[in-house]
Amino acid sequence: MRKKKLPDHVKGFTLMEVIVVIAILGALTALALPKFTGVLANSQLKTDQANVSIVQSAVELYRAENEDKLPTVATFDALVTALNNAGYLKNETISSASGGTFAYNSTSGIVSFTPKTS
């Protein structure tokens, strides 16, 4: 069988042009990917810090409305559950976005966050 010759007005890309475009896209991806992963990790840490602030504010509101008494719980998860049941928090559970650990000191009423170590 004979190959049909394309008309002169039909044009396309050569294999070399396609390879060059793919190489450029690969290089741009290699440059952008590390920056994106850094942004993602930073946003997860900021999310955890914001959650600490939200829970701490709920503790302070609870304390103000309950004659300066703190919630009588021992763990962060129990604190979140107690504050949710009392109507001070919307969420029933709060988990770390970055893999760190939340803690609650029932004596001082302080909520803290320890980031995950690499």
C-alpha positions as CSV (number, residue, x, y, z in Angstrom):
1,M,0.0,0.0,0.0
2,R,1.1,3.4,-0.8
3,K,1.2,6.2,1.8
4,K,-1.1,9.1,1.0
5,K,0.7,12.4,0.8
6,L,-0.9,15.1,2.9
7,P,-1.9,18.3,1.2
8,D,0.5,21.2,1.4
9,H,-1.8,23.3,3.6
10,V,-1.9,20.6,6.4
11,K,0.8,21.3,8.9
12,G,1.9,19.6,12.2
13,F,4.6,19.5,14.8
14,T,7.8,17.6,14.2
15,L,8.9,15.0,16.7
16,M,11.7,17.3,17.8
17,E,9.4,20.1,18.6
18,V,7.2,17.9,20.7
19,I,10.2,16.5,22.7
20,V,11.4,20.1,23.4
21,V,8.0,21.1,24.7
22,I,7.8,18.0,26.9
23,A,11.3,18.7,28.3
24,I,10.4,22.4,29.1
25,L,7.2,21.3,30.9
26,G,9.2,18.7,32.9
27,A,11.8,21.3,33.9
28,L,9.0,23.8,35.0
29,T,7.4,21.0,37.0
30,A,10.7,20.1,38.7
31,L,11.1,23.7,39.7
32,A,7.6,24.3,41.0
33,L,7.0,21.0,42.9
34,P,9.3,21.6,45.9
35,K,7.8,25.1,46.4
36,F,4.3,23.6,46.4
37,T,5.1,21.0,49.0
38,G,6.6,23.6,51.3
39,V,3.5,25.7,51.0
40,L,1.3,22.7,51.8
41,A,3.3,21.8,54.9
42,N,3.2,25.5,56.1
43,S,-0.5,25.7,55.5
44,Q,-1.1,22.5,57.6
45,L,1.0,23.9,60.4
46,K,-1.0,27.2,60.3
47,T,-4.3,25.2,60.3
48,D,-3.1,23.5,63.5
49,Q,-2.1,26.8,65.1
50,A,-5.5,28.2,64.2
51,N,-7.3,25.2,65.8
52,V,-5.3,25.8,69.0
53,S,-6.5,29.4,69.1
54,I,-10.1,28.4,68.4
55,V,-10.1,25.8,71.2
56,Q,-8.3,28.2,73.6
57,S,-11.0,30.8,72.9
58,A,-13.7,28.3,73.6
59,V,-12.0,27.4,76.9
60,E,-11.9,31.1,77.9
61,L,-15.5,31.6,77.0
62,Y,-16.5,28.5,79.0
63,R,-14.5,29.8,81.9
64,A,-16.1,33.3,81.7
65,E,-19.6,31.8,81.7
66,N,-19.0,29.2,84.4
67,E,-17.7,31.2,87.3
68,D,-14.1,30.9,86.4
69,K,-14.2,27.1,86.4
70,L,-12.3,25.1,83.8
71,P,-13.7,22.0,82.0
72,T,-12.8,19.0,84.1
73,V,-11.2,16.8,81.5
74,A,-7.7,15.4,81.2
75,T,-7.0,15.2,77.5
76,F,-7.4,17.4,74.5
77,D,-9.9,15.1,72.8
78,A,-12.0,15.0,75.9
79,L,-11.8,18.8,76.1
80,V,-13.0,19.1,72.5
81,T,-15.9,16.7,73.1
82,A,-16.9,18.5,76.3
83,L,-16.8,21.9,74.7
84,N,-18.8,20.6,71.7
85,N,-21.4,19.1,74.0
86,A,-21.7,22.4,75.9
87,G,-22.1,24.3,72.6
88,Y,-18.8,26.2,72.6
89,L,-17.3,24.3,69.6
90,K,-18.9,23.3,66.3
91,N,-16.7,20.3,65.7
92,E,-16.9,17.1,67.7
93,T,-13.3,16.2,67.0
94,I,-10.2,18.1,66.0
95,S,-7.2,16.3,64.5
96,S,-3.8,17.6,63.4
97,A,-3.4,18.5,59.8
98,S,0.4,18.3,60.0
99,G,0.8,15.3,62.2
100,G,1.6,17.1,65.4
101,T,0.1,16.6,68.8
102,F,-2.5,18.8,70.7
103,A,-2.4,18.9,74.5
104,Y,-4.5,20.4,77.2
105,N,-3.3,21.3,80.7
106,S,-6.4,21.0,82.9
107,T,-4.8,22.9,85.8
108,S,-3.9,26.1,83.9
109,G,-6.5,25.8,81.1
110,I,-3.9,26.2,78.4
111,V,-4.2,24.4,75.0
112,S,-0.9,23.7,73.2
113,F,0.4,22.2,70.0
114,T,3.6,20.3,69.5
115,P,4.6,20.0,65.8
116,K,5.8,16.7,64.4
117,T,9.5,16.4,64.3
118,S,11.0,15.2,61.0
